[in-house]
């Protein structure tokens, strides 16, 4: 018999003689560990996955400060030989509408569902506004105000070129 086998045999016999004490110690350890699990927290924000000095992290924090909350995003890609026009086809829109309805049926879990069509409609409304005039739309006014309020001539020129 090896040293390890002798040790485990001895330990089994000694612990067997003190079964009551082993049970109490086992319950105490379980209680302490059980209480400890109530103190566990899970970090699921972007700070768990990105470094605080990454530009993506910095940009997203600024975005969240402006618009609020963290979003769960899904990336839709087209198979080789296809493009966004194919993704936005009528049959695909029907599938996305069904999926949106299914997700929307769980308000206890999901606050909002935005499909590619919803995003395009929202963008179109921002750009065209109520009177279909891009200059008087929300987006047009924001772009013009940003251009006018830029503190540098180079910044104003860049914004003007970008807006055009």
N, CA and C atoms as an extended XYZ file, in Angstrom:
492
Properties=species:S:1:pos:R:3:atomname:S:1:resname:S:1:resid:I:1 pbc="F F F"
N         0.855       -1.164        0.000 N   UNK     1
C         0.000        0.000        0.000 CA  UNK     1
C         0.908        1.237        0.000 C   UNK     1
N         0.604        2.215       -0.880 N   UNK     2
C         1.424        3.417       -0.977 CA  UNK     2
C         1.094        4.375        0.159 C   UNK     2
N         1.918        5.393        0.275 N   UNK     3
C         1.716        6.397        1.321 CA  UNK     3
C         0.370        7.094        1.150 C   UNK     3
N         0.018        7.444       -0.101 N   UNK     4
C        -1.248        8.135       -0.350 CA  UNK     4
C        -2.435        7.231       -0.008 C   UNK     4
N        -2.354        5.980       -0.353 N   UNK     5
C        -3.452        5.062       -0.040 CA  UNK     5
C        -3.617        4.918        1.467 C   UNK     5
N        -2.489        4.835        2.176 N   UNK     6
C        -2.550        4.736        3.643 CA  UNK     6
C        -3.155        5.993        4.236 C   UNK     6
N        -2.753        7.159        3.702 N   UNK     7
C        -3.289        8.422        4.209 CA  UNK     7
C        -4.805        8.481        4.035 C   UNK     7
N        -5.293        8.163        2.846 N   UNK     8
C        -6.728        8.258        2.591 CA  UNK     8
C        -7.500        7.215        3.389 C   UNK     8
N        -6.932        6.075        3.578 N   UNK     9
C        -7.578        5.043        4.394 CA  UNK     9
C        -7.671        5.508        5.846 C   UNK     9
N        -6.577        6.058        6.359 N   UNK    10
C        -6.572        6.564        7.733 CA  UNK    10
C        -7.597        7.682        7.880 C   UNK    10
N        -7.627        8.627        6.925 N   UNK    11
C        -8.553        9.762        6.982 CA  UNK    11
C        -9.998        9.281        6.962 C   UNK    11
N       -10.300        8.288        6.135 N   UNK    12
C       -11.667        7.764        6.059 CA  UNK    12
C       -12.081        7.155        7.397 C   UNK    12
N       -11.200        6.416        8.014 N   UNK    13
C       -11.515        5.782        9.296 CA  UNK    13
C       -11.712        6.846       10.373 C   UNK    13
N       -10.797        7.806       10.452 N   UNK    14
C       -10.886        8.835       11.494 CA  UNK    14
C       -12.135        9.704       11.325 C   UNK    14
N       -12.430       10.075       10.069 N   UNK    15
C       -13.636       10.893        9.838 CA  UNK    15
C       -14.902       10.082       10.080 C   UNK    15
N       -14.846        8.790        9.785 N   UNK    16
C       -15.995        7.917       10.046 CA  UNK    16
C       -16.300        7.832       11.530 C   UNK    16
N       -15.261        7.885       12.389 N   UNK    17
C       -15.450        7.840       13.839 CA  UNK    17
C       -16.118        9.115       14.347 C   UNK    17
N       -15.974       10.193       13.593 N   UNK    18
C       -16.515       11.494       14.013 CA  UNK    18
C       -17.554       12.001       13.003 C   UNK    18
N       -18.476       11.150       12.607 N   UNK    19
C       -19.465       11.467       11.568 CA  UNK    19
C       -20.311       12.693       11.943 C   UNK    19
N       -20.691       12.809       13.183 N   UNK    20
C       -21.498       13.954       13.625 CA  UNK    20
C       -20.754       15.263       13.450 C   UNK    20
N       -19.495       15.282       13.876 N   UNK    21
C       -18.676       16.478       13.742 CA  UNK    21
C       -18.454       16.828       12.270 C   UNK    21
N       -18.221       15.806       11.448 N   UNK    22
C       -18.031       16.021       10.002 CA  UNK    22
C       -19.296       16.642        9.409 C   UNK    22
N       -20.468       16.140        9.812 N   UNK    23
C       -21.732       16.675        9.294 CA  UNK    23
C       -21.909       18.135        9.702 C   UNK    23
N       -21.612       18.475       10.948 N   UNK    24
C       -21.759       19.863       11.414 CA  UNK    24
C       -20.797       20.780       10.670 C   UNK    24
N       -19.554       20.363       10.528 N   UNK    25
C       -18.569       21.165        9.804 CA  UNK    25
C       -19.006       21.325        8.345 C   UNK    25
N       -19.507       20.251        7.750 N   UNK    26
C       -19.995       20.313        6.369 CA  UNK    26
C       -21.137       21.292        6.222 C   UNK    26
N       -22.080       21.291        7.176 N   UNK    27
C       -23.197       22.238        7.143 CA  UNK    27
C       -22.719       23.674        7.315 C   UNK    27
N       -21.757       23.889        8.223 N   UNK    28
C       -21.223       25.241        8.419 CA  UNK    28
C       -20.524       25.756        7.165 C   UNK    28
N       -19.711       24.912        6.554 N   UNK    29
C       -19.020       25.310        5.317 CA  UNK    29
C       -20.044       25.615        4.227 C   UNK    29
N       -21.067       24.772        4.109 N   UNK    30
C       -22.116       24.994        3.107 CA  UNK    30
C       -22.851       26.306        3.372 C   UNK    30
N       -23.164       26.589        4.624 N   UNK    31
C       -23.863       27.824        4.968 CA  UNK    31
C       -23.011       29.049        4.648 C   UNK    31
N       -21.733       29.008        4.992 N   UNK    32
C       -20.841       30.138        4.711 CA  UNK    32
C       -20.711       30.355        3.204 C   UNK    32
N       -20.484       29.288        2.462 N   UNK    33
C       -20.369       29.410        1.012 CA  UNK    33
C       -21.690       29.839        0.384 C   UNK    33
N       -22.790       29.312        0.909 N   UNK    34
C       -24.108       29.700        0.403 CA  UNK    34
C       -24.367       31.171        0.619 C   UNK    34
N       -24.017       31.685        1.793 N   UNK    35
C       -24.167       33.119        2.050 CA  UNK    35
C       -23.261       33.922        1.119 C   UNK    35
N       -22.081       33.426        0.881 N   UNK    36
C       -21.147       34.120       -0.003 CA  UNK    36
C       -21.665       34.239       -1.423 C   UNK    36
N       -22.398       33.230       -1.884 N   UNK    37
C       -22.924       33.301       -3.253 CA  UNK    37
C       -23.955       34.416       -3.404 C   UNK    37
N       -24.610       34.821       -2.326 N   UNK    38
C       -25.570       35.931       -2.426 CA  UNK    38
C       -24.855       37.259       -2.651 C   UNK    38
N       -23.581       37.289       -2.405 N   UNK    39
C       -22.799       38.514       -2.591 CA  UNK    39
C       -22.147       38.601       -3.974 C   UNK    39
N       -22.307       37.552       -4.788 N   UNK    40
C       -21.719       37.569       -6.126 CA  UNK    40
C       -22.475       38.519       -7.029 C   UNK    40
N       -21.741       39.235       -7.858 N   UNK    41
C       -22.360       40.084       -8.879 CA  UNK    41
C       -21.729       39.742      -10.223 C   UNK    41
N       -22.478       39.969      -11.265 N   UNK    42
C       -21.991       39.693      -12.605 CA  UNK    42
C       -21.963       40.987      -13.395 C   UNK    42
N       -20.827       41.291      -13.944 N   UNK    43
C       -20.681       42.487      -14.759 CA  UNK    43
C       -20.881       42.095      -16.215 C   UNK    43
N       -21.908       42.643      -16.835 N   UNK    44
C       -22.199       42.303      -18.226 CA  UNK    44
C       -22.102       43.517      -19.139 C   UNK    44
N       -21.624       44.619      -18.605 N   UNK    45
C       -21.499       45.815      -19.423 CA  UNK    45
C       -20.267       45.755      -20.300 C   UNK    45
N       -20.159       46.766      -21.154 N   UNK    46
C       -19.034       46.808      -22.077 CA  UNK    46
C       -17.704       46.931      -21.349 C   UNK    46
N       -17.704       47.468      -20.127 N   UNK    47
C       -16.462       47.609      -19.386 CA  UNK    47
C       -15.874       46.250      -18.996 C   UNK    47
N       -16.669       45.186      -19.114 N   UNK    48
C       -16.156       43.851      -18.845 CA  UNK    48
C       -15.399       43.282      -20.038 C   UNK    48
N       -15.625       43.874      -21.211 N   UNK    49
C       -15.066       43.313      -22.428 CA  UNK    49
C       -14.072       44.234      -23.124 C   UNK    49
N       -14.123       45.512      -22.817 N   UNK    50
C       -13.259       46.487      -23.485 CA  UNK    50
C       -12.358       47.172      -22.469 C   UNK    50
N       -11.208       47.597      -22.915 N   UNK    51
C       -10.322       48.383      -22.069 CA  UNK    51
C       -10.850       49.813      -22.014 C   UNK    51
N       -10.730       50.437      -20.853 N   UNK    52
C       -11.253       51.795      -20.671 CA  UNK    52
C       -10.598       52.817      -21.587 C   UNK    52
N        -9.418       52.525      -22.108 N   UNK    53
C        -8.751       53.481      -22.982 CA  UNK    53
C        -8.952       53.173      -24.467 C   UNK    53
N        -9.715       52.103      -24.795 N   UNK    54
C       -10.024       51.811      -26.196 CA  UNK    54
C       -10.946       52.891      -26.742 C   UNK    54
N       -10.716       53.300      -27.978 N   UNK    55
C       -11.541       54.348      -28.585 CA  UNK    55
C       -12.997       53.896      -28.707 C   UNK    55
N       -13.216       52.612      -28.977 N   UNK    56
C       -14.583       52.099      -29.073 CA  UNK    56
C       -15.302       52.282      -27.738 C   UNK    56
N       -14.614       52.000      -26.648 N   UNK    57
C       -15.194       52.163      -25.319 CA  UNK    57
C       -15.519       53.633      -25.059 C   UNK    57
N       -14.570       54.510      -25.327 N   UNK    58
C       -14.763       55.948      -25.089 CA  UNK    58
C       -15.935       56.467      -25.910 C   UNK    58
N       -15.982       56.094      -27.201 N   UNK    59
C       -17.072       56.539      -28.070 CA  UNK    59
C       -18.420       56.023      -27.587 C   UNK    59
N       -18.458       54.767      -27.154 N   UNK    60
C       -19.726       54.201      -26.714 CA  UNK    60
C       -20.201       54.832      -25.411 C   UNK    60
N       -19.295       55.161      -24.518 N   UNK    61
C       -19.682       55.849      -23.287 CA  UNK    61
C       -20.284       57.211      -23.624 C   UNK    61
N       -19.666       57.925      -24.556 N   UNK    62
C       -20.216       59.219      -24.976 CA  UNK    62
C       -21.600       59.037      -25.592 C   UNK    62
N       -21.752       58.013      -26.421 N   UNK    63
C       -23.040       57.734      -27.050 CA  UNK    63
C       -24.100       57.450      -25.981 C   UNK    63
N       -23.741       56.612      -25.008 N   UNK    64
C       -24.694       56.269      -23.957 CA  UNK    64
C       -25.053       57.489      -23.112 C   UNK    64
N       -24.089       58.367      -22.872 N   UNK    65
C       -24.382       59.582      -22.121 CA  UNK    65
C       -25.362       60.474      -22.874 C   UNK    65
N       -25.251       60.481      -24.196 N   UNK    66
C       -26.158       61.295      -25.005 CA  UNK    66
C       -27.535       60.656      -25.147 C   UNK    66
N       -27.560       59.339      -25.396 N   UNK    67
C       -28.811       58.688      -25.757 CA  UNK    67
C       -29.302       57.676      -24.740 C   UNK    67
N       -28.485       57.342      -23.739 N   UNK    68
C       -28.919       56.458      -22.671 CA  UNK    68
C       -28.749       54.976      -22.957 C   UNK    68
N       -28.550       54.229      -21.872 N   UNK    69
C       -28.579       52.779      -21.856 CA  UNK    69
C       -27.650       52.024      -22.770 C   UNK    69
N       -27.549       50.755      -22.474 N   UNK    70
C       -26.798       49.847      -23.333 CA  UNK    70
C       -27.795       49.095      -24.194 C   UNK    70
N       -27.450       48.880      -25.413 N   UNK    71
C       -28.327       48.168      -26.337 CA  UNK    71
C       -27.733       46.815      -26.672 C   UNK    71
N       -28.600       45.883      -26.984 N   UNK    72
C       -28.138       44.605      -27.519 CA  UNK    72
C       -28.315       44.703      -29.025 C   UNK    72
N       -27.241       44.596      -29.731 N   UNK    73
C       -27.274       44.754      -31.173 CA  UNK    73
C       -27.040       43.426      -31.866 C   UNK    73
N       -27.669       43.269      -33.007 N   UNK    74
C       -27.484       42.080      -33.827 CA  UNK    74
C       -26.995       42.547      -35.184 C   UNK    74
N       -25.946       41.934      -35.661 N   UNK    75
C       -25.400       42.272      -36.966 CA  UNK    75
C       -25.958       41.306      -37.994 C   UNK    75
N       -26.539       41.869      -39.049 N   UNK    76
C       -27.064       41.056      -40.134 CA  UNK    76
C       -26.099       41.183      -41.299 C   UNK    76
N       -25.652       40.059      -41.813 N   UNK    77
C       -24.733       40.076      -42.946 CA  UNK    77
C       -25.334       39.297      -44.103 C   UNK    77
N       -24.940       39.671      -45.294 N   UNK    78
C       -25.416       38.983      -46.492 CA  UNK    78
C       -24.421       37.893      -46.872 C   UNK    78
N       -24.946       36.811      -47.407 N   UNK    79
C       -24.084       35.749      -47.915 CA  UNK    79
C       -23.305       36.262      -49.114 C   UNK    79
N       -22.243       35.573      -49.462 N   UNK    80
C       -21.432       35.955      -50.620 CA  UNK    80
C       -22.322       36.046      -51.852 C   UNK    80
N       -22.125       37.101      -52.628 N   UNK    81
C       -22.922       37.300      -53.830 CA  UNK    81
C       -24.219       38.042      -53.590 C   UNK    81
N       -24.497       38.408      -52.341 N   UNK    82
C       -25.716       39.146      -52.002 CA  UNK    82
C       -25.319       40.462      -51.345 C   UNK    82
N       -26.291       41.370      -51.212 N   UNK    83
C       -26.009       42.660      -50.591 CA  UNK    83
C       -27.194       43.110      -49.749 C   UNK    83
N       -27.144       44.345      -49.282 N   UNK    84
C       -28.176       44.858      -48.383 CA  UNK    84
C       -29.540       44.907      -49.070 C   UNK    84
N       -29.565       45.081      -50.370 N   UNK    85
C       -30.841       45.093      -51.081 CA  UNK    85
C       -31.520       43.730      -50.935 C   UNK    85
N       -30.730       42.670      -51.016 N   UNK    86
C       -31.285       41.332      -50.845 CA  UNK    86
C       -31.797       41.125      -49.426 C   UNK    86
N       -31.073       41.641      -48.457 N   UNK    87
C       -31.496       41.512      -47.065 CA  UNK    87
C       -32.828       42.222      -46.844 C   UNK    87
N       -33.023       43.337      -47.517 N   UNK    88
C       -34.236       44.138      -47.330 CA  UNK    88
C       -35.372       43.715      -48.270 C   UNK    88
N       -35.287       42.543      -48.881 N   UNK    89
C       -36.333       42.075      -49.792 CA  UNK    89
C       -37.648       41.881      -49.033 C   UNK    89
N       -38.748       41.849      -49.771 N   UNK    90
C       -40.075       41.689      -49.154 CA  UNK    90
C       -40.193       40.411      -48.325 C   UNK    90
N       -39.753       39.259      -48.837 N   UNK    91
C       -39.851       38.042      -47.993 CA  UNK    91
C       -39.035       38.160      -46.696 C   UNK    91
N       -37.871       38.773      -46.786 N   UNK    92
C       -37.058       38.954      -45.581 CA  UNK    92
C       -37.721       39.934      -44.620 C   UNK    92
N       -38.379       40.963      -45.140 N   UNK    93
C       -39.084       41.919      -44.289 CA  UNK    93
C       -40.214       41.232      -43.521 C   UNK    93
N       -40.907       40.314      -44.202 N   UNK    94
C       -41.973       39.561      -43.533 CA  UNK    94
C       -41.386       38.766      -42.365 C   UNK    94
N       -40.231       38.115      -42.590 N   UNK    95
C       -39.582       37.341      -41.526 CA  UNK    95
C       -39.145       38.249      -40.373 C   UNK    95
N       -38.580       39.413      -40.710 N   UNK    96
C       -38.146       40.345      -39.657 CA  UNK    96
C       -39.349       40.875      -38.881 C   UNK    96
N       -40.474       41.133      -39.564 N   UNK    97
C       -41.679       41.599      -38.871 CA  UNK    97
C       -42.215       40.530      -37.925 C   UNK    97
N       -42.178       39.265      -38.361 N   UNK    98
C       -42.613       38.171      -37.485 CA  UNK    98
C       -41.701       38.059      -36.265 C   UNK    98
N       -40.405       38.182      -36.505 N   UNK    99
C       -39.439       38.112      -35.407 CA  UNK    99
C       -39.637       39.288      -34.450 C   UNK    99
N       -39.869       40.480      -34.995 N   UNK   100
C       -40.115       41.667      -34.167 CA  UNK   100
C       -41.361       41.455      -33.305 C   UNK   100
N       -42.419       40.909      -33.901 N   UNK   101
C       -43.647       40.653      -33.152 CA  UNK   101
C       -43.408       39.635      -32.041 C   UNK   101
N       -42.620       38.609      -32.352 N   UNK   102
C       -42.332       37.579      -31.341 CA  UNK   102
C       -41.547       38.180      -30.177 C   UNK   102
N       -40.523       38.970      -30.491 N   UNK   103
C       -39.744       39.602      -29.423 CA  UNK   103
C       -40.594       40.616      -28.656 C   UNK   103
N       -41.414       41.357      -29.392 N   UNK   104
C       -42.257       42.372      -28.758 CA  UNK   104
C       -43.330       41.799      -27.866 C   UNK   104
N       -43.596       40.506      -28.001 N   UNK   105
C       -44.613       39.875      -27.162 CA  UNK   105
C       -44.095       39.592      -25.752 C   UNK   105
N       -42.847       39.948      -25.479 N   UNK   106
C       -42.246       39.732      -24.152 CA  UNK   106
C       -41.818       41.056      -23.526 C   UNK   106
N       -42.791       41.945      -23.200 N   UNK   107
C       -42.414       43.235      -22.617 CA  UNK   107
C       -41.757       43.114      -21.248 C   UNK   107
N       -41.871       41.952      -20.618 N   UNK   108
C       -41.209       41.744      -19.337 CA  UNK   108
C       -39.699       41.594      -19.511 C   UNK   108
N       -39.257       41.224      -20.730 N   UNK   109
C       -37.837       41.023      -20.993 CA  UNK   109
C       -37.260       42.033      -21.971 C   UNK   109
N       -38.071       42.495      -22.907 N   UNK   110
C       -37.565       43.313      -24.008 CA  UNK   110
C       -38.336       44.623      -24.047 C   UNK   110
N       -37.612       45.729      -23.989 N   UNK   111
C       -38.260       47.041      -23.988 CA  UNK   111
C       -38.613       47.496      -25.391 C   UNK   111
N       -37.707       47.366      -26.336 N   UNK   112
C       -37.925       47.836      -27.697 CA  UNK   112
C       -37.247       46.906      -28.687 C   UNK   112
N       -37.829       46.839      -29.876 N   UNK   113
C       -37.230       46.074      -30.964 CA  UNK   113
C       -37.160       47.010      -32.168 C   UNK   113
N       -35.976       47.131      -32.711 N   UNK   114
C       -35.779       47.976      -33.882 CA  UNK   114
C       -35.224       47.103      -34.993 C   UNK   114
N       -35.974       46.995      -36.068 N   UNK   115
C       -35.524       46.219      -37.221 CA  UNK   115
C       -34.766       47.146      -38.171 C   UNK   115
N       -34.093       46.595      -39.165 N   UNK   116
C       -33.444       47.465      -40.152 CA  UNK   116
C       -34.447       48.413      -40.815 C   UNK   116
N       -35.655       47.934      -41.070 N   UNK   117
C       -36.680       48.791      -41.673 CA  UNK   117
C       -37.035       49.951      -40.743 C   UNK   117
N       -37.179       49.667      -39.440 N   UNK   118
C       -37.488       50.712      -38.468 CA  UNK   118
C       -36.374       51.757      -38.443 C   UNK   118
N       -35.126       51.294      -38.460 N   UNK   119
C       -33.990       52.215      -38.434 CA  UNK   119
C       -33.962       53.086      -39.687 C   UNK   119
N       -34.244       52.484      -40.835 N   UNK   120
C       -34.266       53.263      -42.074 CA  UNK   120
C       -35.399       54.284      -42.073 C   UNK   120
N       -36.571       53.888      -41.572 N   UNK   121
C       -37.691       54.831      -41.487 CA  UNK   121
C       -37.351       55.985      -40.545 C   UNK   121
N       -36.747       55.678      -39.419 N   UNK   122
C       -36.385       56.707      -38.445 CA  UNK   122
C       -35.384       57.684      -39.051 C   UNK   122
N       -34.359       57.137      -39.718 N   UNK   123
C       -33.355       57.977      -40.365 CA  UNK   123
C       -33.989       58.841      -41.440 C   UNK   123
N       -34.866       58.259      -42.231 N   UNK   124
C       -35.556       59.005      -43.282 CA  UNK   124
C       -36.365       60.153      -42.674 C   UNK   124
N       -37.054       59.891      -41.585 N   UNK   125
C       -37.840       60.936      -40.923 CA  UNK   125
C       -36.946       62.037      -40.356 C   UNK   125
N       -35.787       61.655      -39.827 N   UNK   126
C       -34.857       62.671      -39.320 CA  UNK   126
C       -34.336       63.558      -40.442 C   UNK   126
N       -34.033       62.927      -41.570 N   UNK   127
C       -33.440       63.654      -42.690 CA  UNK   127
C       -34.472       64.496      -43.422 C   UNK   127
N       -35.662       63.953      -43.649 N   UNK   128
C       -36.659       64.683      -44.432 CA  UNK   128
C       -37.594       65.539      -43.593 C   UNK   128
N       -37.847       65.161      -42.363 N   UNK   129
C       -38.739       65.933      -41.514 CA  UNK   129
C       -40.177       65.875      -41.999 C   UNK   129
N       -41.010       66.726      -41.426 N   UNK   130
C       -42.440       66.724      -41.757 CA  UNK   130
C       -42.735       67.294      -43.138 C   UNK   130
N       -41.908       68.234      -43.584 N   UNK   131
C       -42.191       68.901      -44.851 CA  UNK   131
C       -41.307       68.412      -45.998 C   UNK   131
N       -40.586       67.330      -45.809 N   UNK   132
C       -39.705       66.741      -46.826 CA  UNK   132
C       -38.601       67.689      -47.258 C   UNK   132
N       -38.239       68.616      -46.399 N   UNK   133
C       -37.165       69.568      -46.691 CA  UNK   133
C       -35.990       69.255      -45.758 C   UNK   133
N       -34.902       68.709      -46.290 N   UNK   134
C       -33.780       68.331      -45.432 CA  UNK   134
C       -33.199       69.491      -44.628 C   UNK   134
N       -33.334       70.714      -45.106 N   UNK   135
C       -32.769       71.860      -44.387 CA  UNK   135
C       -33.545       72.157      -43.111 C   UNK   135
N       -34.866       71.903      -43.116 N   UNK   136
C       -35.683       72.194      -41.931 CA  UNK   136
C       -35.913       70.966      -41.057 C   UNK   136
N       -35.347       69.823      -41.451 N   UNK   137
C       -35.520       68.595      -40.676 CA  UNK   137
C       -34.680       68.641      -39.400 C   UNK   137
N       -34.939       67.717      -38.501 N   UNK   138
C       -34.169       67.620      -37.250 CA  UNK   138
C       -32.694       67.415      -37.562 C   UNK   138
N       -32.401       66.476      -38.447 N   UNK   139
C       -31.000       66.186      -38.786 CA  UNK   139
C       -30.363       67.387      -39.474 C   UNK   139
N       -31.094       68.017      -40.396 N   UNK   140
C       -30.558       69.185      -41.098 CA  UNK   140
C       -30.236       70.322      -40.150 C   UNK   140
N       -31.151       70.592      -39.230 N   UNK   141
C       -30.922       71.658      -38.240 CA  UNK   141
C       -29.728       71.327      -37.348 C   UNK   141
N       -29.603       70.060      -36.940 N   UNK   142
C       -28.483       69.661      -36.079 CA  UNK   142
C       -27.157       69.810      -36.813 C   UNK   142
N       -27.128       69.401      -38.085 N   UNK   143
C       -25.890       69.519      -38.867 CA  UNK   143
C       -25.511       70.981      -39.089 C   UNK   143
N       -26.497       71.803      -39.422 N   UNK   144
C       -26.215       73.235      -39.641 CA  UNK   144
C       -25.762       73.906      -38.349 C   UNK   144
N       -26.403       73.573      -37.223 N   UNK   145
C       -26.003       74.162      -35.938 CA  UNK   145
C       -24.591       73.733      -35.563 C   UNK   145
N       -24.259       72.470      -35.780 N   UNK   146
C       -22.911       71.982      -35.462 CA  UNK   146
C       -21.883       72.682      -36.334 C   UNK   146
N       -22.215       72.882      -37.595 N   UNK   147
C       -21.299       73.562      -38.504 CA  UNK   147
C       -21.095       75.015      -38.064 C   UNK   147
N       -22.166       75.705      -37.747 N   UNK   148
C       -22.074       77.107      -37.344 CA  UNK   148
C       -21.363       77.279      -36.005 C   UNK   148
N       -21.521       76.320      -35.117 N   UNK   149
C       -20.952       76.435      -33.774 CA  UNK   149
C       -19.551       75.858      -33.649 C   UNK   149
N       -19.028       75.285      -34.719 N   UNK   150
C       -17.676       74.742      -34.656 CA  UNK   150
C       -16.701       75.898      -34.425 C   UNK   150
N       -15.795       75.781      -33.457 N   UNK   151
C       -14.926       76.904      -33.099 CA  UNK   151
C       -13.814       77.210      -34.116 C   UNK   151
N       -13.565       76.304      -35.051 N   UNK   152
C       -12.468       76.546      -35.990 CA  UNK   152
C       -12.976       76.601      -37.423 C   UNK   152
N       -12.260       77.345      -38.240 N   UNK   153
C       -12.612       77.423      -39.659 CA  UNK   153
C       -12.434       76.064      -40.329 C   UNK   153
N       -11.378       75.353      -39.969 N   UNK   154
C       -11.141       74.030      -40.541 CA  UNK   154
C       -12.277       73.073      -40.164 C   UNK   154
N       -12.735       73.161      -38.928 N   UNK   155
C       -13.846       72.316      -38.482 CA  UNK   155
C       -15.128       72.641      -39.228 C   UNK   155
N       -15.398       73.923      -39.405 N   UNK   156
C       -16.600       74.320      -40.147 CA  UNK   156
C       -16.531       73.828      -41.590 C   UNK   156
N       -15.350       73.936      -42.202 N   UNK   157
C       -15.181       73.482      -43.584 CA  UNK   157
C       -15.371       71.961      -43.674 C   UNK   157
N       -14.812       71.228      -42.716 N   UNK   158
C       -14.946       69.771      -42.720 CA  UNK   158
C       -16.397       69.376      -42.534 C   UNK   158
N       -17.108       70.045      -41.628 N   UNK   159
C       -18.525       69.744      -41.405 CA  UNK   159
C       -19.351       70.079      -42.650 C   UNK   159
N       -19.004       71.184      -43.290 N   UNK   160
C       -19.738       71.575      -44.504 CA  UNK   160
C       -19.541       70.536      -45.599 C   UNK   160
N       -18.312       70.094      -45.793 N   UNK   161
C       -18.027       69.084      -46.814 CA  UNK   161
C       -18.711       67.774      -46.481 C   UNK   161
N       -18.689       67.401      -45.205 N   UNK   162
C       -19.294       66.153      -44.776 CA  UNK   162
C       -20.810       66.202      -44.932 C   UNK   162
N       -21.418       67.329      -44.601 N   UNK   163
C       -22.863       67.479      -44.713 CA  UNK   163
C       -23.316       67.403      -46.162 C   UNK   163
N       -22.527       68.047      -47.041 N   UNK   164
C       -22.890       68.029      -48.454 CA  UNK   164
C       -22.778       66.622      -48.990 C   UNK   164
